[in-house]
Amino acid sequence: MLKELSIHQFAIVENINLTFDQGFHVLTGETGAGKSILIDALGLIIGGRASSDFVRHGSQKAVIEASFDFPSDHPAITLLKEWDIESEEEYLLIRREIAANGKSTCRANGRMITLTMLKQLGNYLIHIHGQHEHTGLLQVEEHLAWLDQFGGSAIIPIRDEYQAYYQQYQEITKMIDQLNIDQQEMERRVDMLQFQVSEIKDARLVEGEEEALHEEEKRLSGGEKLASRVSSAYQILSSEGGGITQLRRAVFYLQEVGELDSTIQEALDSMEAATFQLEEAARDLDMYQDNLDFSPERLYEVHERIHVIRQLQRKYGESTAEILTYLGQAEAELERLLNVEENKEHLYEKQAQLKEQLQEKALKLTGLRKQAASQLEIQVEKQLSDLMMGSSVFHVSFYPNHYQKETFAYTGMDQVEFQLSPGPGEPLRSLAKIASGGELSRIMLALKCIFSGRDQVRTLIFDEVDTGVSGRAAQAIAEKIATLALENQVLCVTHLPQVACMADVHLYVSKQIEAQKTSSGVTKLDKAGRIMELSRMLGGAEVTARTKQHAAEMLFLANKVKARQ
């Protein structure tokens, strides 16, 4: 439910802060005062398209904030959790900023979100119905979704089962189509796959081989230099007169005089240890030389093997693992193509089975939809009777689905259309061919009353949907909206006093001009204020004692009607 709305520097609105409760809120005021601007602001909160025209002249940006609260199981809360956005106590604050250059930003509980995310979230927050918002009723392709929603738990599970079979059927059909490609093309594909499989298999790739080859290549490439330098180091240490021999001689000299001066002993010990270490190093170098295998032939073999692996990598994958994965895929496809007739037969059998299951589910789905359509017709006609259209006949027509060449479509075998006969002797016609905006308004309101409670959107906005009606029809619309507001939060922009007097909260939108600047304001009216505003709506510019009396009587009677609901 919408709790608060703040609008700053938006169109002719400078600053407005509003709070809302459960029930029926009505917005009235002179034409051009800014009533629909408030609806535009809420439209932006649920993902409407922004424009620089929304920014108040002379301002850098417009800012709109709206707060909502929900039950813990509301789908909006689920979405926020999926997006990892915190929501304490089922609370949501949406902030929309529109810069003077037309760019906008969206935030949910302080976190930046995309416009697409905001639209997705907005579907669960508010439904706006304007005088031009009947287009949903006029789009025949939407009528089936309305009917399924009305059928609810009787239809949705069967529809889900049907759609699961339909997806399988489409996949099998696609596989059959792939197998039915041109014979020459298939033979070319087989030749190519056979070559690729053979090329990869002949290489006998081993995981980790490339890394080992690079290490060996590095060692072999430096083999000659390695042998030369190791030999030189060994000669320096081990040859007659080399390092070890000289060190031994120095040790011998110190041993001869060690008894004469004990302070020499420490140096002698170090030199004896060094002699031992050099002898060990010399033995290690000698052994390394014996094991060193520098082979130009082996280096050539390593280079050739690395070249083969790199050639395969360029064609089939960046690593040995990817090449072997491609090999498995190629072998599987090759097997399918070489056994195409056998596979076709199996797929055709599977397709036939699925088609039979589809047929069964589709027929069951059609039957359930027709049952739901009968109930929907009854309920819509009852609602229309309440709205002074008692002679109208509402009908749900079923047609074969022509969306695709085959009988089945993702939604089933049905295409439905809502039709209306305005009165006796009048034929049923598509809603798109009904000229009266007042009739469309009442049909939409009737459907909204029926569908109220079937989704979790509890904030409904009606923007002058009562256009084109008056008298008893206007009173009927007012009472119907008031009934709808018993379980929903309803905001309604209207010019009709019959509608305004039924509201629980009356908000008056006015326009002021100060210092050559125009701005809108909103005032919550008390009883006296409501009587004055209803008088203006009844009598125009001149408010008389009689119009005030009439307005007070309207409020009194409206309260009596609401008390009976």
Buried (B, 14 or more C-beta within 10 A) or exposed (E): BBBEBBBBBBBBBBEBEBEBEBBBBBBBBBEEBBBBBBBBBBBBBBBBEBEBEBBBEEBEBBBBBBBBEBEEEBBBBEBBEEBEBEBEEBBBBBBBBBBBEEEBBBBBBEEEBEBEBBBBBBBBBBBBBBBEBBEEBBEBEEBBEBBBBBBEEBBEEBBEBBBEBBEBBBEBBEBBEBBEEEEEEBEEBBEEBBEBBEBBEEBEBEEEBBEEBEEBBEBBBEBEEBBEEBBEBBEEBBEEEBBBEEBBEBBEEBBEEBEEEEEBEEEBEEBBEBBEEBBEBBEEBBEBBEEEEBEEEBBEBBEEBBEBBEEBBEEBBEEBEEBBEBBEEBBEBBEBBBEBEEBBEEBEEBBEBBBEBBBEBBEBBBEBBBEBBEBBBEBBBBBBBBBBBEBBBBBBBBEEBEEEEEBBBEBBBBBBBBBBBBEEEEEBEBBBEBEEBBBBBBBBBBBBBBBBEEEEBBBBBBBBBBBBBEEEBBBBBBBBBBBBBEEBBBBBBBBBBBBBBBBBBBBBBEBEEEEEEBBBBBEEBEEEEBBBBBBBBBBEEEBEEEBBEBBBEBBEEBEEBBEEE
